[in-house]
Amino acid sequence: MSEARRERKVVTVLFADLVGFTSRSEQLDPEDVEAILRPYHERLRSELERWGGTVEKFIGDAVMALFGAPVTREDDPERAVRAALAIRDWIAEEGELQVRIAINTGEALVNLDARPESGEGMAAGDVVNTAARLQSAAPVNGILVGETTFRATTETIECRDQAPVEAKGKEAPIPVWEVVQARARFGVDLAPAEQTPLVGREREVEQVVGALARVRQQRATELLTIVGVPGIGKSRLVGELFRSIEEGGELTYWRQGRSLPYGQGVSYWALAEMVKAQAGILETDSDDEAGAKLEQTVAQLIDEDAEWVLSRLRPLVGQTSATPGAQEETFAAWGRFLEALAEHRPLVLVFEDIQWADDGLLDFIGHLADWVRDVPLLIVCTARLELLERRPAWGGGKVNAATVALAPLSDEQTAKLMSALGAETEGGLLERCGGNPLYAEQFARMLGERGEADGALPETVQGIIAARLDSLTPQEKTLLQDAAVIGKVFWLGALGATEQQLHVLRQKEFVQRARRGSVEGEVEYSFKHVLVRDVAYGQIPRADRSRKHLRAADWIESLGRPEDHAEMVAYHYVNALELARAAGQDDEALAERTVRALREAGERALTLNALAQAASYYRQALALSPEDAELLLQYGRVLYLQDAQGEAELAQARTGLLAADKRETAADATLMLADIAWQQGRRDDMEAYLDEARSLVADLPASRAQAAVLNEVARYEMLAGRIDSALERGLEALALAKELGLDDLCARALNTVGVSRGDMGDSAAFADMEATIELATRLNLVSELLRAWNNLTAVHILHGNLEKTRAGEAETIRLARHYGQYGFVRFIEGGAAFANRYHAGEWDDSYARADKTITDIEQGVRVYQAGAAYGFRGLMRLARGDDQGAESDAELSIEHVRPLRDAQALNPDLAMAAFLFSSVGNTQRAGETVTEALESMRPLRHLGFAVMEAPLLMWAALDLGREAELVEVLEREEFKSPWLRASLAVAARDFREAADICGAMGTRPLEAFSRLRAAGALAAEGRRAEAGEQLLPALEFYRGVGATRYVREGEALLATSA
């Protein structure tokens, strides 16, 4: 015989032993002992093998199993603990036996050829002996784990500290921990205990289970929406998916959250439940406890960007983020967190009842399905048909989305279900059921409670439920109605009830007990079906309902962490007030409490970027307190953030704040008014608002408001081309922000200072921009980080380095996409991207990008670089022989840029337009445009970005004989940028010098045009060889970009100079 194969392997050993069974068996007949042990052995073997273990041996009532032999899995310790939990929970449910279990992980010598079924041992080593010792020390119906097992499972298994075990033969006590439970998979972790048989849903079960199998196999994301009327079986189908995971033995993350039926829903509540469940956060945890748990969870999952992700997750658990970001950025961070979970193991996210979800959550689910890739993620949503009324195109257009529409059961299936429930299908029952399983189930329960049908059959499932409620005692019914006011999920403490009082309702299948609760020290329940809750709630008289809502609000407030629960509290106060008034009770104190609750709910929604929700809360609060200036300010802020609206509200708020002598807050409102005016092209109004904001804080002590005002003044001065003033104000803002320790405002000020220095030609600008990038990265100031990269890129192009400009553009777009700032991506692609490609000679790409931007503009999208889009397209149209299109684009460019009155945008666009008019022979419009450009540039002490595209303006001025006027303006500028030097070379008719300067910058169209003009001048002087040297590279470029106008001109010149 060949020698047995042996291998040293790290294994996890599980020992389980019945408590006191040896002494008990002495009193039993051997057949009785066997009758007890056989099902015990069968169940243990089933659970152990389901989780991937190998049963090495049964010795009487003890069992030893190995995980990691003969085949090793990276999660063997967790599999062993989950198997132990399944055994423990089964023993507890049966109630006949008691067990002690221990698990230990370590190195063993494994006999790979062993046949455990024949009694051959598989593993030997200290790890086995230690596991046996720990088992004897385990508490009754408890599980002890050794240190290695504990550390391998700390992320997924909750344990509590235990005293070290003194074990025979061990020199030192053995560190151990007692297993409490697997960390929650649900926001509300309800044990799925379905007793109703599943009938007629085999195809749908196959569909949802198959989706999970695909996700696992393909490492892909799928969105699956289960749609149907109430009671049709949506939750049951989700339960079957969960059951398939439990029975399949492949470890899978399961996170489940529900949307609350509170108007348009509490902002992102279902997602918040999932995050809190993953982090093990309870509703009763303090802010510090919740923060610590969340920080630990993120640290375990994410290395890069951990602080950024953490800052965006904090509002979901009721904590204010120091650096709130835009919605797109927030979605990207949340998606990164969930992606990290799915990278660890397959992830199922179940969003229940999304017909009640807020719009933000629906948008996030769509974002998740679109953007998370290459990880096994199944997104399951359940919804009533109302979802498709709100979002008719839900899931449409996504190749990874599917909808499972649950149809009514057939009469045959319904009859089968009724029969299984013990009810006969007589008379019109099948017709009444309408194929709704919940109707059938509730009818069967009613029969079981009453013994027979009483009178006519109710028309609807709601009628059936109402009939069942009527069979309860008054005390039981009141208790159920109290619970209905809390919601689908409720707690004994909120009801002031005992478990004994809930026992009858649980027996009658109205409610079910949670496996574990989200409120420490509280027993948690939920309604078996939300329709039961709805019917019970609807039966409460209005005055009573108002009082019950008040009591619910008081209890939720008592939990602490008011920021996290603000929207739920507001819901209860609003309902309490409305119902009280409807019942003829006018309570001024209640109205005041409701306004406070709505204000806090608005603040929570605003922190989460749930702007529509926030606006709704503030609007409701203002209906109760219309003169509250602080409320008006917050409402105006939300409208401003939504779409740069809210001018009337902010102006009214400013008036009220000034009347209350709240000048700093009034200055905040005024800055938003200034930005609205700027975005609408109302420069005079913007400057008036800025002057007012400065005056409001001028004589106040140093404050954040002062630093913020100085920052904005500096930024707008920079945009207007008043560089000296921008630098001065920016340095003031920087000094004040440093004095006050306001790092975020330091970054903003340093950004403006860097650009201003760059405009002046100061090379220190690059160090300023790099410092801004470092500071913004450290502080997770994503918007400021992107602004800094964009500005650094712009300074590079002003200084004539198009190569670094392109690299900076690529990095800016990469970062914007990484952080979910797709609006900033559009900003770059709708401006710098087509300009840079034009100058690089990538005209087809540039033209397509400019054309797309123009399409957006013509559809009403506001684009800051609209004038540039028309200008660059016009240049390419001109070069390709479309004079009419080029002239039209020149007019449109001026039309779009003129209202901005920003030198950095206006002057380059005027330069392009003047060149286009001059080239098509419209000397009048060319002259008018040159005049407008000169008038814009003359007041500027530093030209900065106003010199961008200045060579084009000089070519137009040269054609008109007005080059001296432009030279006078340009020569005043101290910073002789390559753009300026090329322009002066054109004015001096040194076209070869102009071409060389443009070529060194990397702007190939300006180089080619200058060489074409140089060739013409040289040919006219009879210097044909030199003309050819200039002409050939120009023609090569123009032929490559399809510039037929200049190709014809160049070839004609070539013929005459040949």
NUMI-313307 format. One line per 10 residues: their letters; for each residue x, z, y of C-alpha. Coordinates in steps of 0.2 Angstrom, whole numbers, plus 5000, padded with zeros to 4 digits. Each point is the difference from the previous one (the first is absolute). Example, Ala and Ser with C-alpha at 12.3 -4.5 7.8 and 13.67 -1.06 7.14 Angstrom:
as = 5062 5039 4978  5006 4997 5017
END
This chain:
msearrerkv = 5000 5000 5000  5006 4996 5018  5004 5015 5011  4986 5005 5012  5002 4993 5018  5002 5014 5012  5001 5000 5019  5002 5013 5014  4985 4998 5011  4992 5009 5014
vtvlfadlvg = 4983 5006 4993  4985 5010 5006  4994 5012 4987  4983 5007 4999  4995 5015 4990  4981 5006 4999  4994 5015 4989  4983 5007 4999  4998 5018 5006  4996 5013 4987
ftsrseqldp = 4995 4988 4987  5011 5006 4986  4992 5017 5000  4983 4992 5001  5003 4988 4986  5004 5015 4988  4981 5004 5001  4994 4982 4997  4998 4990 4985  5013 4986 4998
edveailrpy = 4987 4987 5002  4994 5008 5016  5018 5000 5006  5002 4982 4996  4983 4996 5009  5007 5008 5016  5018 4992 4999  4995 4982 4995  4991 4996 5016  5013 5010 5010
herlrseler = 5014 4990 4992  4991 4984 5003  4997 5003 5018  5018 5006 5003  5007 4984 4992  4988 4989 5009  5005 5008 5017  5018 5000 4996  5001 4982 4994  4989 4994 5014
wggtvekfig = 5013 5006 5013  5014 4992 4990  5006 5015 4989  5005 5001 4982  4994 5014 4990  5014 5007 4990  4991 5013 4990  4985 5011 4998  5004 5017 4993  4983 5009 4997
davmalfgap = 4993 5002 5018  5016 4995 5009  5006 4983 5005  5016 4992 5006  5001 4983 5009  5013 4990 5008  5000 4989 5015  5014 4988 5002  5004 4998 4981  5001 4988 4992
vtreddpera = 4996 4990 5016  5005 5007 5018  4989 4998 5015  5006 5005 5017  4984 5011 5002  5001 5009 4984  4999 5017 5008  4985 4996 5009  4991 4992 4985  5004 5016 4990
vraalairdw = 4992 5011 5014  4985 4989 5002  4997 5001 4981  5002 5019 5001  4987 5000 5014  4988 4990 4989  5002 5012 4986  4998 5015 5010  4984 4993 5009  4993 4995 4983
iaeegelqvr = 5003 5017 4993  4992 5009 5015  4985 4988 5000  4997 5004 4981  5001 5018 5003  5004 5004 4982  5019 5001 4999  5014 5005 5012  5017 4992 5001  5018 5003 5007
iaintgealv = 5010 4984 5004  5018 4998 5006  5010 4985 5005  5019 4998 5002  5011 4985 5004  5018 4998 4994  5012 4991 4989  4997 5000 4981  5007 4991 4985  4987 4988 4994
nldarpesge = 4998 4993 4983  4993 4982 5004  4995 4997 4982  4991 5016 4997  4982 4999 4994  4991 5014 5008  4984 4996 4989  5010 5005 4985  5006 5016 5007  5017 4994 5006
gmaagdvvnt = 5007 5008 5016  5005 4988 5014  5009 5011 5013  5012 5014 4999  5008 5010 5015  4998 5014 5011  4986 4991 5010  4989 5002 4984  5004 5019 4998  4998 5004 5018
aarlqsaapv = 4983 4991 5000  4994 5011 4985  5006 5016 5009  4991 4995 5016  4984 4996 4990  4999 5018 4994  5002 5006 5018  4987 4989 5007  4984 5008 5007  4984 4998 4990
ngilvgettf = 4992 4982 5004  5016 4997 5010  5014 4988 5001  5018 5005 5003  5014 4987 5005  5018 5001 5001  5011 4996 5015  5004 4982 4996  4982 4996 4996  4994 5009 5016
rattetiecr = 5012 4990 5011  4995 4983 4992  4982 5003 5003  4999 5009 5017  4993 4985 5008  4985 4998 4989  4997 5017 4992  4996 5016 5009  5009 5016 4993  5001 5018 5005
dqapveakgk = 5015 5011 4999  5002 5011 4985  5012 5014 4996  5015 4994 4989  4998 5002 4981  5011 5011 4991  5003 4991 4983  5009 5005 4985  5017 4992 4998  5001 4996 5019
eapipvwevv = 5013 5008 5011  4990 4997 5016  4981 5000 5003  4992 4983 4999  4993 4994 5017  4982 4994 4997  4984 4995 5009  4982 5000 4996  4991 4983 5001  4984 5002 5011
qararfgvdl = 4993 4982 5000  5005 4982 5003  5000 4996 5018  4983 4994 5006  4996 4981 4998  4985 5001 5011  4996 5006 5018  4987 5009 4991  5005 5002 4982  4984 5000 4990
apaeqtplvg = 5002 5000 4981  4991 4984 4994  4988 5008 4988  4987 4986 4996  4987 5005 4988  4989 4984 5003  5004 4986 4987  5007 4984 5008  4988 4986 4996  5001 4982 5005
rereveqvvg = 5016 5000 5010  5013 4994 4988  5004 4985 5009  5003 5009 5017  5010 5014 4991  5011 4986 4993  5002 4993 5017  5006 5016 5009  5011 5005 4985  5007 4982 5000
alarvrqqra = 5004 5001 5018  5011 5015 4997  5009 4992 4986  5004 4985 5011  5006 5011 5014  5012 5009 4987  5006 4984 4992  5002 4989 5016  5006 5014 5011  4987 4994 5013
telltivgvp = 4987 5006 5012  4981 4997 4996  4985 5005 5010  4984 5003 4989  4984 5004 5009  4985 5007 4989  4984 4996 5009  4982 5005 4996  4985 5010 5005  5000 5019 4999
gigksrlvge = 4999 5006 4982  5005 4984 4992  5016 5007 4993  5015 4997 5012  5007 5018 4998  4998 4999 4981  5010 4984 4999  5014 5008 5010  4998 5014 4988  5003 4988 4985
lfrsieegge = 5016 4994 5009  5006 5017 5001  4996 5004 4982  5009 4985 4995  5016 5006 5009  4998 5018 4992  4998 4993 4983  5014 4986 5002  5014 5012 5002  5009 4990 5013
ltywrqgrsl = 5004 5011 5015  4991 4994 5015  4997 5007 5017  4981 5001 5004  4995 5004 5018  4982 5001 5005  4992 5003 5017  4982 4999 5006  4993 4994 5016  4988 5012 5008
pygqgvsywa = 4982 4995 5006  5003 5005 5018  4994 4986 5011  5015 4988 4998  5010 5012 4990  5014 5012 5004  5015 4991 5005  5011 4995 4984  4992 5015 4991  5002 4992 4982
laemvkaqag = 5018 4996 5004  5003 5018 5007  4994 5007 4983  5012 4989 4990  5015 5005 5011  4995 5019 4999  4998 4999 4981  5017 4992 4998  5008 5013 5011  4990 5015 4992
iletdsddea = 4992 5004 5017  4985 5012 5000  4987 5000 5014  5005 5018 5003  5019 4997 5001  5007 5005 5017  5008 4986 5011  5017 5006 4995  4996 5000 4981  4991 4983 5001
gakleqtvaq = 5015 4993 5010  5013 5006 4988  4990 4993 4985  4999 4983 5008  5018 5000 5005  5005 5004 4982  4989 4987 4992  5007 4986 5012  5018 5006 4997  4997 4998 4981
lidedaewvl = 4993 4982 5002  5009 4992 5014  5018 4999 5006  5001 4987 5014  4987 5003 5014  4995 5017 4993  4998 5008 5017  4990 4984 5007  4988 5001 4985  4998 5019 5001
srlrplvgqt = 4996 4998 5019  4986 4988 4996  4993 5010 4986  4999 5016 5009  4984 4996 5010  4991 4997 4983  5003 5019 4995  4995 5006 5017  5016 5000 5009  5004 4992 5017
satpgaqeet = 5014 4987 4999  5014 5002 5013  5001 4981 5001  4983 4992 4997  5001 4981 4996  4989 4985 5001  4988 4997 4986  5010 4986 4992  5015 5012 4999  4990 5014 4993
faawgrflea = 4993 4989 4987  5017 4994 4995  5006 5018 4998  4985 5005 4990  5003 4985 4989  5018 5004 4998  4995 5018 4993  4988 4993 4988  5012 4986 4995  5013 5013 4996
laehrplvlv = 4988 5009 4989  4996 4984 4990  5019 4996 4999  5001 5017 4990  4986 4995 4988  4984 4990 5000  4988 5006 5014  4981 4999 5000  4992 5004 5017  4981 5003 4999
fediqwaddg = 4991 4999 5017  4982 5006 4996  4984 4995 5011  5009 4989 5012  4984 4995 5007  5002 5016 5010  5018 4997 5004  5006 4998 5018  5006 4983 5005  5018 5006 5001
lldfighlad = 5000 5005 4982  4992 4983 4995  5013 4991 5010  5014 5010 4991  4993 4996 4983  5001 4982 5004  5018 5002 5007  5005 5009 4984  4994 4986 4989  5008 4987 5011
wvrdvplliv = 5017 5008 5003  5005 5011 4986  5010 4989 4987  5010 5002 4984  4993 5017 4995  4986 5004 4988  4986 5005 5011  4981 4999 4996  4988 5003 5015  4983 5004 4994
ctarleller = 4986 5001 5012  4982 5005 4997  4986 4995 5012  4982 4998 5003  4994 4983 5005  5000 5005 5018  5019 4997 5000  4997 4982 4999  4988 5001 5015  5014 5008 5010
rpawgggkvn = 5014 4989 4993  4992 4984 4992  5018 4993 4997  5006 5016 4991  5014 4995 4989  4997 4982 5003  5015 4988 5002  5011 5012 4990  5006 4993 4983  5003 5018 4994
aatvalapls = 4983 5006 5004  4984 5000 4988  4983 5008 5001  4990 5007 4986  4982 4999 5004  4990 5012 4989  4983 4992 4995  4986 5010 4994  4999 5004 4981  4988 4989 4989
deqtaklmsa = 4985 5008 4993  5008 5001 4983  5015 5009 5007  4989 5012 5010  4990 5004 4985  5016 5003 4990  5006 5012 5014  4984 5009 5001  5000 5002 4981  5017 5007 5000
lgaeteggll = 4995 5012 5013  4985 5006 4989  4986 4992 5010  4987 4987 4994  4997 4985 5010  4982 4999 5001  4988 4992 5013  5008 4994 5016  5015 5010 4999  5012 4985 4996
ercggnplya = 4992 4991 5015  5002 5015 5011  5018 5002 4995  5005 4983 5006  5015 5000 4990  5007 5015 5010  5010 5012 4988  4998 5014 5012  4981 4999 5000  5000 5000 4981
eqfarmlger = 5012 5015 5000  4990 5010 5013  4983 4996 4991  5008 5006 4984  5006 5016 5008  4982 5002 5008  4992 4999 4983  5013 5012 4993  4995 5013 5013  4981 4997 5000
geadgalpet = 4997 4996 4982  4990 4985 5005  4997 4987 5014  4988 5008 5013  4988 4987 5007  5005 4983 5007  5018 4994 4999  5010 5001 5017  5003 4983 5007  5019 5003 5004
vqgiiaarld = 5015 5010 4994  4998 5010 5015  4983 5004 4995  5006 5006 4983  5013 5011 5008  4987 5007 5012  4989 5004 4985  5014 5009 4991  5004 5010 5016  4983 5006 5001
sltpqektll = 5002 5008 4983  5013 5012 5006  4996 5017 5006  5000 5003 5019  5016 5009 4999  5009 4986 4990  4993 4986 5011  5005 5009 5016  5018 5002 4993  5000 4981 4995
qdaavigkvf = 4994 4996 5018  5014 5011 5008  5013 4991 4989  4992 4983 5006  5004 5004 5018  5018 5003 4996  5002 4983 4992  5003 4992 4982  5014 5013 4998  4997 5018 5004
wlgalgateq = 5006 5018 4997  4993 5016 4995  5007 5009 5016  4990 4987 5011  4984 5005 4991  5003 5018 4999  4996 4998 4981  5007 5006 4984  5004 4989 4984  4986 5008 4991
qlhvlrqkef = 4988 4993 5013  5007 4983 4998  4999 5001 4981  4982 4994 4998  5003 4985 5012  5015 4996 4990  4991 5001 4983  4986 4989 5007  5014 4987 5004  4997 5000 5019
vqrarrgsve = 5017 5006 5004  5017 5001 4991  5015 5011 5002  5017 4994 5007  5014 5002 4988  5010 5006 5015  4996 5003 5018  5006 4994 5017  4997 5017 5008  5011 5014 4994
geveysfkhv = 4990 5014 4992  4984 4990 5000  4990 4993 4985  4996 4982 5004  4985 4990 4994  4993 4983 5003  4983 4992 4998  5000 4989 4984  4993 4986 5010  4999 4998 5019
lvrdvaygqi = 4982 4995 4999  4995 5018 4994  5009 5006 5015  4991 4988 5011  4983 5004 4994  5003 5019 5001  5006 4998 5018  4985 4990 5005  4988 5013 4994  5007 5013 5013
pradrsrkhl = 4989 5003 5015  5009 4995 5016  5001 5018 5008  5007 5007 4983  5012 4985 4999  5007 5003 5017  5004 5018 4995  5008 4995 4984  5011 4987 5009  5006 5014 5012
raadwieslg = 5004 5011 4985  5010 4986 4992  5009 4997 5016  5005 5018 5002  5006 5001 4982  5011 4984 5002  5007 5007 5016  5005 5016 4991  5011 4990 4988  5013 4998 5014
rpedhaemva = 5010 4984 5004  4986 4995 5012  5008 4983 5004  4998 4994 4982  4981 5005 4999  4995 4995 5018  4990 4985 4995  4990 5010 4987  4997 5014 5012  4994 4988 5013
yhyvnalela = 4988 4992 4988  4992 5017 4996  4998 5005 5018  4993 4983 5005  4987 5001 4987  4996 5018 5004  4997 4996 5018  4990 4984 4996  4989 5009 4988  4998 5015 5011
raagqddeal = 4994 4989 5014  4989 4991 4989  4992 5016 4994  4997 5005 5019  5015 5012 5001  5012 4997 5015  5016 5010 4998  5012 4998 5014  5013 5009 4991  4999 4989 4985
aertvralre = 5001 4985 5012  5017 5007 5007  5006 5003 4982  4996 4982 4995  5009 4993 5015  5015 5010 4995  4999 4994 4982  4998 4982 5005  5015 5001 5011  5011 5007 4986
ageraltlna = 4993 4987 4988  5005 4986 5013  5017 5007 5001  5002 5000 4981  4994 4982 4999  5011 4995 5014  5015 5008 4992  4996 4989 4985  4998 4984 5010  4982 5000 4995
laqaasyyrq = 4995 4993 5017  4982 4995 4996  4997 5017 4993  5008 5009 5015  4990 4990 5012  4984 5004 4991  5004 5019 5001  5005 5000 5018  4984 4989 5004  4989 5013 4991
alalspedae = 5009 5014 5010  4997 4992 5016  4982 4998 4997  4999 5019 5000  5013 5003 5014  5000 4984 5011  5010 5008 5014  5015 5006 4989  5015 4991 5008  5011 5005 4985
lllqygrvly = 4988 4992 4988  4999 4985 5011  5019 4998 5000  5001 5001 4981  4986 4988 4998  5008 4988 5012  5017 5002 4991  4992 4995 4984  4992 4984 5008  5017 4996 5008
lqdaqgeael = 5009 5002 4983  4986 4989 4992  5001 4985 5011  5007 5004 5017  4982 5005 5006  4993 5016 5007  5004 4997 5018  4984 5007 5007  5001 5015 4989  5018 5004 5004
aqartgllaa = 4996 4997 5019  4985 5013 4999  5011 5012 4990  5014 4999 5013  4987 5004 5014  4994 5015 4990  5018 5006 4996  5005 4999 5018  4985 5010 5005  5005 5013 4988
dkretaadat = 5018 4999 5007  5007 4994 4983  5013 4988 5008  5011 4998 4985  4986 4995 4989  4993 4989 5013  5017 4991 5001  4998 4997 4981  4984 4991 5003  5007 4990 5015
lmladiawqq = 5015 4994 4989  4987 4993 4988  4991 4992 5014  5016 4992 5006  5003 4993 4983  4983 4993 4998  5002 4991 5017  5017 4993 4995  4993 4993 4984  4986 4991 5009
grrddmeayl = 5013 4993 5012  4994 5010 5015  5018 5005 5007  4994 5007 5017  4988 5012 4991  5013 5005 4988  5013 5004 5014  4986 5010 5009  4997 5010 4985  5018 5003 4997
dearslvadl = 5002 5006 5018  4986 5012 4998  5007 5007 4983  5016 5003 5009  4992 5009 5015  4990 5011 4988  5015 5008 4992  5013 4998 5014  4999 5018 5006  4997 5008 4983
pasraqaavl = 5013 5010 4990  5010 4990 4988  4988 4995 4985  4997 4987 4987  4987 4991 5011  5014 4997 5013  5012 4993 4987  4986 4989 4993  4996 4993 5017  5018 4997 5005
nevaryemla = 5002 4991 4983  4985 4988 5003  5005 4997 5018  5018 4995 4994  4993 4989 4986  4988 4990 5012  5014 4998 5013  5010 4993 4987  4987 4988 4995  4997 4995 5018
gridsalerg = 5019 4996 5001  5004 5014 5013  5015 5005 4989  5008 5012 5013  4984 5010 5001  4997 4999 4981  5017 5007 4997  4999 5014 5013  4983 5005 4994  5005 4999 4982
lealalakel = 5015 5011 5003  4989 5013 5009  4988 5000 4985  5015 5001 4988  5007 5015 5009  4983 5009 5001  4996 4997 4982  5017 5007 4995  4997 5015 5011  4983 5004 4992
glddlcaral = 5006 4996 4982  4988 4985 4998  5010 4989 4988  4986 4987 4998  5000 4997 5019  5019 5000 4999  4999 4985 4988  4987 4991 5011  5010 5003 5016  5017 4995 4992
ntvgvsrgdm = 4992 4984 4994  4995 4995 5017  5017 5005 5007  5009 4989 4987  4990 4985 5004  5002 5002 5019  5019 5002 4998  4999 4984 4989  4991 4991 5013  5014 5004 5012
gdsaafadme = 5014 4994 4988  5006 5018 4996  5007 5000 4983  4996 5019 4999  4982 4993 4996  5005 4997 4982  5005 5018 4997  4984 5006 5009  4989 4989 4988  5010 5006 4985
atielatrln = 4998 5018 5005  4981 4997 5002  4999 4992 4983  5009 5015 4992  4989 5013 5009  4984 4991 4996  5005 4999 4982  5004 5018 4999  4983 5005 5008  4989 4987 4991
lvsellrawn = 4995 4992 5016  4996 4984 4992  4992 4991 5016  5016 5005 5010  5011 4995 4986  4992 4982 5000  5000 4999 5019  5019 5005 5000  5004 4986 4987  4990 4987 5009
nltavhilhg = 5008 5005 5017  5018 5000 4992  4996 4982 4993  4994 4995 5018  5016 5007 5008  5010 4990 4987  4992 4984 5005  5001 5003 5019  5019 5003 4997  5001 4983 4991
nlektragea = 5001 5005 4982  4987 4991 4990  5008 5004 4983  4998 5019 5003  4982 4996 5007  4995 4992 4984  5007 5015 4990  4991 5012 5011  4984 4991 4998  5001 5000 4981
etirlarhyg = 5004 5019 5000  4985 5003 5012  4988 4991 4990  5007 5008 4984  4997 5018 5007  4983 4995 5007  4994 4995 4983  5008 5015 4992  4991 5012 5011  4984 4990 5000
qygfvrfieg = 5001 4995 5018  4992 4982 4997  4995 5000 5018  5018 5000 5005  5004 4987 4987  4987 4989 5009  5007 5004 5017  5018 4994 4994  4993 4985 4991  4989 4995 5014
gaafanryha = 5015 5000 5012  5018 5003 4996  4999 4991 4983  4995 4983 5006  5011 5001 5016  5015 5005 4989  4997 4986 4988  4997 4987 5014  5018 5005 5007  5007 4999 4982
gewddsyara = 4993 4982 4998  4988 5005 4986  4986 4991 5009  4987 4997 4986  5000 5019 4997  5000 5004 5018  4986 4988 5004  4989 5006 4985  5002 5018 5006  4996 4996 5018
dktitdieqg = 4985 4990 4995  4994 5014 4990  5002 5012 5014  4990 4988 5011  4986 4999 4988  4999 5019 5000  5000 4999 5019  4986 4987 5001  4990 5011 4988  5000 5014 5013
vrvyqagaay = 5015 5010 4993  5010 5008 5015  5019 4995 4998  5013 5006 5012  5011 4985 4997  4985 4987 5002  5009 4991 5014  5016 4998 4990  4990 4993 4985  4994 4986 5011
gfrglmrlar = 5016 4998 5008  5011 4998 4984  4987 4989 4992  5000 4989 5016  5018 4998 4999  4999 4994 4982  4985 4989 5004  5010 4992 5015  5015 4997 4989  4990 4992 4986
gddqgaesda = 4991 4988 5013  4984 5009 5003  5000 5000 5019  4982 5004 5003  5000 5014 4988  5016 5007 5008  4993 4999 5017  4984 5009 4994  5010 5014 4992  5010 5002 5016
elsiehvrpl = 4983 5004 5009  4994 5011 4987  5017 5010 5000  4998 5004 5018  4982 5004 4999  5004 5013 4986  5016 5008 5007  4995 5001 5019  4988 5015 4998  5014 5010 4992
rdaqalnpdl = 5011 5000 5015  5014 5006 4989  5017 4992 5005  5006 5000 4982  4985 4989 4995  4996 4991 5016  5016 4992 5004  5006 4993 4984  4982 4992 4998  5001 4993 5017
amaaflfssv = 5017 4992 4996  4993 4991 4985  4985 4994 5009  5010 4994 5015  5011 4990 4988  4985 4993 4991  4991 4994 5016  5016 4992 5006  5004 4991 4984  4982 4992 5000
gntqragetv = 5002 4995 5018  4988 5012 5007  5011 5004 5015  4986 5009 5010  4997 5013 4986  5019 5001 4997  5003 5004 5018  4986 5013 5000  5006 5008 4985  5018 5001 5006
tealesmrpl = 4994 5008 5016  4990 5013 4991  5015 5004 4989  5011 5002 5015  4987 5011 5009  5000 5011 4984  5019 5002 4999  5005 5002 5018  4993 5018 5002  5010 5006 4984
rhlgfavmea = 5016 5008 5003  5005 4998 4981  4993 4985 4992  5001 5006 4982  4989 4990 4988  4994 4989 5015  5015 4989 4996  4995 4996 4983  4997 4981 4999  5007 4999 5017
pllmwaaldl = 5010 4984 4996  4983 4991 4997  4994 5006 5018  5017 4993 5007  4997 4983 4992  4983 4999 5008  5007 5006 5017  5014 4987 4998  4988 4986 4997  4991 5006 5016
greaelvevl = 5015 5002 5010  4997 5019 5002  5015 5007 4990  5008 5008 5015  4984 5011 5002  5002 5006 4982  5019 5002 5001  4998 5012 5015  4989 5011 4990  5011 5000 4984
ereefkspwl = 5016 5003 5009  4994 5016 5007  4999 5007 4982  5015 5010 4995  4997 4998 4981  5006 4983 4997  4992 4998 4983  5002 4984 4990  4983 4994 5005  5005 5002 5018
raslavaard = 5017 4992 4999  4992 4985 4990  4987 4998 5014  5014 5000 5014  5010 4987 4990  4984 4989 5000  4999 5002 5019  5018 4995 5002  4997 4985 4989  5013 5006 4987
freaadicga = 4989 4996 4986  5013 5001 4987  5004 5018 5005  4981 5004 4999  5000 4993 4983  5015 5010 4994  4992 5016 5007  4984 4996 4991  5009 4996 4984  5009 5016 5000
mgtrpleafs = 4984 5009 5002  4992 4991 4985  4986 4992 5010  5001 4982 4993  4986 4992 5009  5008 5004 5017  5017 4995 4994  4993 4983 4994  4991 4997 5016  5015 5004 5010
rlraagalaa = 5011 4989 4990  4988 4986 5001  5000 5002 5019  5019 5001 5000  5001 4984 4990  4989 4991 5013  5011 5006 5014  5016 4995 4991  4993 4983 4995  4995 4997 5018
egrraeageq = 5018 5003 5005  5006 4988 4987  5008 5014 4989  4992 4993 4984  5011 5009 4988  4997 5017 5008  4981 4995 5001  5000 4997 4981  5008 5016 4996  4986 5009 5009
llpalefyrg = 4986 4989 4994  5003 5000 4981  4997 5019 4997  4985 4999 5011  4993 4985 4990  5004 5009 4984  4990 5015 5005  4985 4990 5007  4999 4989 4985  4999 5016 4989
vgatryvreg = 4986 5008 5010  4990 4984 5002  5002 4999 5019  4995 4982 5002  5000 5000 5019  5019 5005 5001  5005 4990 4985  4993 4984 5008  5009 5005 5016  5016 5004 4991
eallatsa = 5000 4984 4990  4997 4990 5016  5015 5009 5008  5010 4997 4984  4997 4982 5001  5005 4998 5018  5016 5010 4997  5005 4992 4984
END
